[in-house]
Amino acid sequence: MSRYVVRFMKDVLGEYGRQSEVCQGTLEIDASCESEATERAKLKFCKDQALHHWSLHADRIHVKAADFPS
């Protein structure tokens, strides 16, 4: 299995009406592929935040393979 870092991102209006991107949560997930990591992260994010659907707190999901030095 590979390890992925999954971030739940949301656009919000900041000072003076400027749009900013805010990370609503970050999870490290072990999965066989990126799509599996995404699905596992959605389930964990919903459970941790007591949500019915992840999109209630985030607009999009960023998934990256975790970089570990050898």
Summary of the structure (lengths in Angstrom):
residues: 70
radius of gyration: 13.5
end to end distance: 16.4
largest distance: 44.9
contacts: 176
relative contact order: 0.31
helix: 31%
strand: 44%
